[in-house]
Amino acid sequence: MQFKPLSKFPAVQRDIAVIIPKDLKYAAVEEQVKKLNLKKLQSVQLFDVFESEKLGAGKKSIAVNFTFIDEEKTDRW
């Protein structure tokens, strides 16, 4: 088993909520994000699903957490 040293620089987390079609699965959203190949992106995690008629027929809101880390420097996000 190989170990990787911890980064000297802190991770940055950002949350985003988006309204999507109710029948769209989170796995499809996550797959598209991963296809972007963002090299500083460490993880993508769903943390909330909200459904309400106020969003519109056939819609839902998902909230996703993104964790980024730069091994070389501290970025301003």
N, CA, C and O atoms as a GROMACS GRO file, in nm:
protein
  308
    1MET      N    1   0.084  -0.117   0.000
    1MET     CA    2   0.000   0.000   0.000
    1MET      C    3   0.089   0.123   0.000
    1MET      O    4   0.185   0.132   0.077
    2GLN      N    5   0.056   0.219  -0.087
    2GLN     CA    6   0.133   0.343  -0.094
    2GLN      C    7   0.057   0.455  -0.025
    2GLN      O    8  -0.066   0.463  -0.034
    3PHE      N    9   0.131   0.540   0.042
    3PHE     CA   10   0.072   0.654   0.110
    3PHE      C   11   0.117   0.782   0.044
    3PHE      O   12   0.231   0.793  -0.002
    4LYS      N   13   0.029   0.877   0.039
    4LYS     CA   14   0.060   1.007  -0.019
    4LYS      C   15   0.059   1.109   0.096
    4LYS      O   16  -0.037   1.111   0.173
    5PRO      N   17   0.161   1.192   0.108
    5PRO     CA   18   0.162   1.289   0.218
    5PRO      C   19   0.046   1.387   0.207
    5PRO      O   20  -0.002   1.415   0.097
    6LEU      N   21   0.002   1.438   0.320
    6LEU     CA   22  -0.105   1.537   0.322
    6LEU      C   23  -0.055   1.666   0.259
    6LEU      O   24   0.063   1.701   0.268
    7SER      N   25  -0.146   1.736   0.194
    7SER     CA   26  -0.112   1.863   0.131
    7SER      C   27  -0.080   1.968   0.237
    7SER      O   28  -0.139   1.970   0.344
    8LYS      N   29   0.013   2.056   0.205
    8LYS     CA   30   0.045   2.168   0.293
    8LYS      C   31  -0.062   2.276   0.282
    8LYS      O   32  -0.069   2.365   0.366
    9PHE      N   33  -0.144   2.268   0.179
    9PHE     CA   34  -0.242   2.371   0.151
    9PHE      C   35  -0.383   2.319   0.177
    9PHE      O   36  -0.414   2.204   0.146
   10PRO      N   37  -0.468   2.404   0.235
   10PRO     CA   38  -0.603   2.358   0.271
   10PRO      C   39  -0.693   2.337   0.150
   10PRO      O   40  -0.679   2.403   0.047
   11ALA      N   41  -0.785   2.245   0.166
   11ALA     CA   42  -0.886   2.222   0.063
   11ALA      C   43  -0.987   2.336   0.067
   11ALA      O   44  -1.007   2.401   0.170
   12VAL      N   45  -1.049   2.359  -0.046
   12VAL     CA   46  -1.154   2.462  -0.058
   12VAL      C   47  -1.282   2.391  -0.098
   12VAL      O   48  -1.284   2.309  -0.189
   13GLN      N   49  -1.390   2.423  -0.027
   13GLN     CA   50  -1.519   2.361  -0.059
   13GLN      C   51  -1.616   2.466  -0.110
   13GLN      O   52  -1.620   2.578  -0.060
   14ARG      N   53  -1.691   2.429  -0.210
   14ARG     CA   54  -1.794   2.516  -0.266
   14ARG      C   55  -1.921   2.433  -0.284
   14ARG      O   56  -1.916   2.317  -0.322
   15ASP      N   57  -2.034   2.496  -0.254
   15ASP     CA   58  -2.164   2.433  -0.271
   15ASP      C   59  -2.240   2.503  -0.382
   15ASP      O   60  -2.228   2.624  -0.400
   16ILE      N   61  -2.316   2.426  -0.456
   16ILE     CA   62  -2.400   2.484  -0.560
   16ILE      C   63  -2.532   2.408  -0.563
   16ILE      O   64  -2.536   2.286  -0.546
   17ALA      N   65  -2.639   2.482  -0.584
   17ALA     CA   66  -2.771   2.421  -0.598
   17ALA      C   67  -2.821   2.454  -0.739
   17ALA      O   68  -2.811   2.568  -0.785
   18VAL      N   69  -2.873   2.353  -0.807
   18VAL     CA   70  -2.924   2.371  -0.942
   18VAL      C   71  -3.060   2.304  -0.955
   18VAL      O   72  -3.089   2.205  -0.888
   19ILE      N   73  -3.142   2.359  -1.041
   19ILE     CA   74  -3.272   2.300  -1.070
   19ILE      C   75  -3.258   2.217  -1.195
   19ILE      O   76  -3.211   2.264  -1.298
   20ILE      N   77  -3.300   2.092  -1.185
   20ILE     CA   78  -3.286   1.996  -1.295
   20ILE      C   79  -3.419   1.923  -1.315
   20ILE      O   80  -3.507   1.929  -1.229
   21PRO      N   81  -3.434   1.854  -1.428
   21PRO     CA   82  -3.555   1.773  -1.447
   21PRO      C   83  -3.564   1.666  -1.337
   21PRO      O   84  -3.464   1.607  -1.298
   22LYS      N   85  -3.685   1.642  -1.290
   22LYS     CA   86  -3.708   1.549  -1.180
   22LYS      C   87  -3.659   1.407  -1.212
   22LYS      O   88  -3.618   1.334  -1.122
   23ASP      N   89  -3.664   1.368  -1.338
   23ASP     CA   90  -3.625   1.232  -1.375
   23ASP      C   91  -3.474   1.216  -1.401
   23ASP      O   92  -3.427   1.106  -1.426
   24LEU      N   93  -3.398   1.326  -1.394
   24LEU     CA   94  -3.253   1.319  -1.412
   24LEU      C   95  -3.188   1.268  -1.284
   24LEU      O   96  -3.207   1.326  -1.177
   25LYS      N   97  -3.113   1.162  -1.294
   25LYS     CA   98  -3.047   1.102  -1.179
   25LYS      C   99  -2.919   1.179  -1.145
   25LYS      O  100  -2.850   1.231  -1.233
   26TYR      N  101  -2.889   1.186  -1.014
   26TYR     CA  102  -2.766   1.254  -0.970
   26TYR      C  103  -2.643   1.190  -1.032
   26TYR      O  104  -2.547   1.259  -1.064
   27ALA      N  105  -2.644   1.058  -1.048
   27ALA     CA  106  -2.528   0.989  -1.105
   27ALA      C  107  -2.492   1.044  -1.243
   27ALA      O  108  -2.374   1.051  -1.278
   28ALA      N  109  -2.591   1.084  -1.321
   28ALA     CA  110  -2.565   1.140  -1.454
   28ALA      C  111  -2.500   1.278  -1.441
   28ALA      O  112  -2.412   1.312  -1.520
   29VAL      N  113  -2.543   1.356  -1.343
   29VAL     CA  114  -2.483   1.488  -1.319
   29VAL      C  115  -2.338   1.470  -1.276
   29VAL      O  116  -2.248   1.537  -1.328
   30GLU      N  117  -2.315   1.381  -1.181
   30GLU     CA  118  -2.180   1.356  -1.131
   30GLU      C  119  -2.088   1.307  -1.243
   30GLU      O  120  -1.972   1.348  -1.252
   31GLU      N  121  -2.139   1.221  -1.328
   31GLU     CA  122  -2.060   1.169  -1.440
   31GLU      C  123  -2.016   1.283  -1.533
   31GLU      O  124  -1.902   1.284  -1.578
   32GLN      N  125  -2.106   1.377  -1.561
   32GLN     CA  126  -2.071   1.490  -1.648
   32GLN      C  127  -1.966   1.580  -1.584
   32GLN      O  128  -1.877   1.630  -1.652
   33VAL      N  129  -1.977   1.602  -1.454
   33VAL     CA  130  -1.876   1.682  -1.383
   33VAL      C  131  -1.740   1.614  -1.392
   33VAL      O  132  -1.639   1.679  -1.418
   34LYS      N  133  -1.737   1.483  -1.369
   34LYS     CA  134  -1.609   1.411  -1.374
   34LYS      C  135  -1.548   1.410  -1.514
   34LYS      O  136  -1.426   1.406  -1.527
   35LYS      N  137  -1.631   1.415  -1.617
   35LYS     CA  138  -1.581   1.420  -1.755
   35LYS      C  139  -1.506   1.550  -1.784
   35LYS      O  140  -1.429   1.558  -1.880
   36LEU      N  141  -1.528   1.652  -1.702
   36LEU     CA  142  -1.458   1.779  -1.720
   36LEU      C  143  -1.309   1.767  -1.688
   36LEU      O  144  -1.229   1.850  -1.730
   37ASN      N  145  -1.272   1.662  -1.613
   37ASN     CA  146  -1.132   1.637  -1.576
   37ASN      C  147  -1.066   1.759  -1.512
   37ASN      O  148  -0.955   1.797  -1.550
   38LEU      N  149  -1.134   1.818  -1.415
   38LEU     CA  150  -1.077   1.931  -1.342
   38LEU      C  151  -0.970   1.877  -1.247
   38LEU      O  152  -1.002   1.805  -1.152
   39LYS      N  153  -0.844   1.909  -1.272
   39LYS     CA  154  -0.738   1.843  -1.197
   39LYS      C  155  -0.734   1.881  -1.049
   39LYS      O  156  -0.677   1.806  -0.969
   40LYS      N  157  -0.791   1.993  -1.010
   40LYS     CA  158  -0.792   2.032  -0.869
   40LYS      C  159  -0.916   1.981  -0.795
   40LYS      O  160  -0.926   1.995  -0.673
   41LEU      N  161  -1.009   1.922  -0.867
   41LEU     CA  162  -1.132   1.872  -0.805
   41LEU      C  163  -1.104   1.739  -0.736
   41LEU      O  164  -1.066   1.640  -0.800
   42GLN      N  165  -1.122   1.736  -0.604
   42GLN     CA  166  -1.098   1.616  -0.524
   42GLN      C  167  -1.223   1.530  -0.512
   42GLN      O  168  -1.216   1.408  -0.524
   43SER      N  169  -1.339   1.594  -0.489
   43SER     CA  170  -1.462   1.516  -0.471
   43SER      C  171  -1.585   1.598  -0.507
   43SER      O  172  -1.585   1.721  -0.504
   44VAL      N  173  -1.690   1.525  -0.540
   44VAL     CA  174  -1.820   1.581  -0.572
   44VAL      C  175  -1.920   1.500  -0.491
   44VAL      O  176  -1.921   1.377  -0.498
   45GLN      N  177  -2.006   1.569  -0.414
   45GLN     CA  178  -2.096   1.495  -0.326
   45GLN      C  179  -2.233   1.564  -0.318
   45GLN      O  180  -2.242   1.682  -0.287
   46LEU      N  181  -2.335   1.487  -0.345
   46LEU     CA  182  -2.473   1.535  -0.330
   46LEU      C  183  -2.505   1.544  -0.182
   46LEU      O  184  -2.478   1.451  -0.106
   47PHE      N  185  -2.564   1.659  -0.138
   47PHE     CA  186  -2.600   1.667   0.003
   47PHE      C  187  -2.744   1.708   0.028
   47PHE      O  188  -2.788   1.711   0.143
   48ASP      N  189  -2.819   1.742  -0.079
   48ASP     CA  190  -2.959   1.776  -0.057
   48ASP      C  191  -3.037   1.764  -0.186
   48ASP      O  192  -2.987   1.797  -0.294
   49VAL      N  193  -3.160   1.717  -0.175
   49VAL     CA  194  -3.254   1.714  -0.286
   49VAL      C  195  -3.382   1.780  -0.235
   49VAL      O  196  -3.433   1.744  -0.129
   50PHE      N  197  -3.432   1.876  -0.311
   50PHE     CA  198  -3.553   1.948  -0.271
   50PHE      C  199  -3.652   1.943  -0.386
   50PHE      O  200  -3.620   1.975  -0.500
   51GLU      N  201  -3.773   1.903  -0.354
   51GLU     CA  202  -3.880   1.899  -0.453
   51GLU      C  203  -3.996   1.983  -0.404
   51GLU      O  204  -4.037   1.973  -0.289
   52SER      N  205  -4.049   2.066  -0.494
   52SER     CA  206  -4.162   2.152  -0.460
   52SER      C  207  -4.229   2.195  -0.589
   52SER      O  208  -4.163   2.214  -0.692
   53GLU      N  209  -4.358   2.212  -0.584
   53GLU     CA  210  -4.429   2.259  -0.703
   53GLU      C  211  -4.386   2.402  -0.738
   53GLU      O  212  -4.406   2.446  -0.851
   54LYS      N  213  -4.328   2.474  -0.642
   54LYS     CA  214  -4.279   2.610  -0.668
   54LYS      C  215  -4.162   2.611  -0.767
   54LYS      O  216  -4.136   2.713  -0.831
   55LEU      N  217  -4.093   2.499  -0.779
   55LEU     CA  218  -3.981   2.489  -0.874
   55LEU      C  219  -4.030   2.472  -1.016
   55LEU      O  220  -3.956   2.499  -1.111
   56GLY      N  221  -4.153   2.430  -1.032
   56GLY     CA  222  -4.208   2.403  -1.164
   56GLY      C  223  -4.237   2.256  -1.180
   56GLY      O  224  -4.180   2.171  -1.112
   57ALA      N  225  -4.327   2.228  -1.269
   57ALA     CA  226  -4.368   2.088  -1.292
   57ALA      C  227  -4.249   2.006  -1.342
   57ALA      O  228  -4.177   2.047  -1.433
   58GLY      N  229  -4.231   1.891  -1.282
   58GLY     CA  230  -4.125   1.800  -1.325
   58GLY      C  231  -3.984   1.847  -1.293
   58GLY      O  232  -3.889   1.805  -1.359
   59LYS      N  233  -3.969   1.933  -1.193
   59LYS     CA  234  -3.837   1.986  -1.157
   59LYS      C  235  -3.802   1.950  -1.013
   59LYS      O  236  -3.889   1.925  -0.930
   60LYS      N  237  -3.671   1.949  -0.985
   60LYS     CA  238  -3.620   1.932  -0.849
   60LYS      C  239  -3.492   2.012  -0.837
   60LYS      O  240  -3.428   2.043  -0.937
   61SER      N  241  -3.455   2.045  -0.716
   61SER     CA  242  -3.330   2.115  -0.690
   61SER      C  243  -3.235   2.018  -0.622
   61SER      O  244  -3.273   1.948  -0.528
   62ILE      N  245  -3.112   2.014  -0.670
   62ILE     CA  246  -3.009   1.934  -0.603
   62ILE      C  247  -2.899   2.028  -0.555
   62ILE      O  248  -2.866   2.125  -0.623
   63ALA      N  249  -2.844   1.998  -0.439
   63ALA     CA  250  -2.732   2.075  -0.384
   63ALA      C  251  -2.611   1.984  -0.380
   63ALA      O  252  -2.616   1.872  -0.328
   64VAL      N  253  -2.502   2.033  -0.436
   64VAL     CA  254  -2.381   1.952  -0.452
   64VAL      C  255  -2.262   2.025  -0.391
   64VAL      O  256  -2.247   2.146  -0.407
   65ASN      N  257  -2.179   1.950  -0.321
   65ASN     CA  258  -2.056   2.003  -0.262
   65ASN      C  259  -1.938   1.961  -0.348
   65ASN      O  260  -1.924   1.844  -0.386
   66PHE      N  261  -1.852   2.058  -0.379
   66PHE     CA  262  -1.730   2.034  -0.455
   66PHE      C  263  -1.612   2.064  -0.364
   66PHE      O  264  -1.609   2.169  -0.300
   67THR      N  265  -1.515   1.975  -0.358
   67THR     CA  266  -1.392   1.998  -0.282
   67THR      C  267  -1.276   2.005  -0.380
   67THR      O  268  -1.253   1.914  -0.460
   68PHE      N  269  -1.203   2.117  -0.371
   68PHE     CA  270  -1.087   2.141  -0.456
   68PHE      C  271  -0.962   2.149  -0.370
   68PHE      O  272  -0.967   2.194  -0.256
   69ILE      N  273  -0.850   2.103  -0.426
   69ILE     CA  274  -0.723   2.118  -0.355
   69ILE      C  275  -0.612   2.137  -0.459
   69ILE      O  276  -0.608   2.069  -0.562
   70ASP      N  277  -0.523   2.229  -0.429
   70ASP     CA  278  -0.406   2.253  -0.512
   70ASP      C  279  -0.285   2.211  -0.431
   70ASP      O  280  -0.261   2.264  -0.322
   71GLU      N  281  -0.210   2.117  -0.481
   71GLU     CA  282  -0.093   2.064  -0.409
   71GLU      C  283   0.026   2.158  -0.411
   71GLU      O  284   0.123   2.137  -0.338
   72GLU      N  285   0.020   2.265  -0.493
   72GLU     CA  286   0.136   2.350  -0.511
   72GLU      C  287   0.123   2.489  -0.450
   72GLU      O  288   0.224   2.552  -0.418
   73LYS      N  289   0.000   2.537  -0.433
   73LYS     CA  290  -0.016   2.672  -0.382
   73LYS      C  291  -0.158   2.691  -0.330
   73LYS      O  292  -0.246   2.607  -0.351
   74THR      N  293  -0.179   2.801  -0.262
   74THR     CA  294  -0.313   2.838  -0.216
   74THR      C  295  -0.372   2.929  -0.321
   74THR      O  296  -0.314   3.033  -0.353
   75ASP      N  297  -0.486   2.891  -0.376
   75ASP     CA  298  -0.554   2.973  -0.476
   75ASP      C  299  -0.660   3.060  -0.410
   75ASP      O  300  -0.709   3.029  -0.301
   76ARG      N  301  -0.693   3.166  -0.477
   76ARG     CA  302  -0.808   3.246  -0.436
   76ARG      C  303  -0.924   3.198  -0.518
   76ARG      O  304  -0.922   3.208  -0.641
   77TRP      N  305  -1.024   3.148  -0.454
   77TRP     CA  306  -1.142   3.095  -0.524
   77TRP      C  307  -1.242   3.199  -0.525
   77TRP      O  308  -1.351   3.179  -0.578
   0.00000   0.00000   0.00000
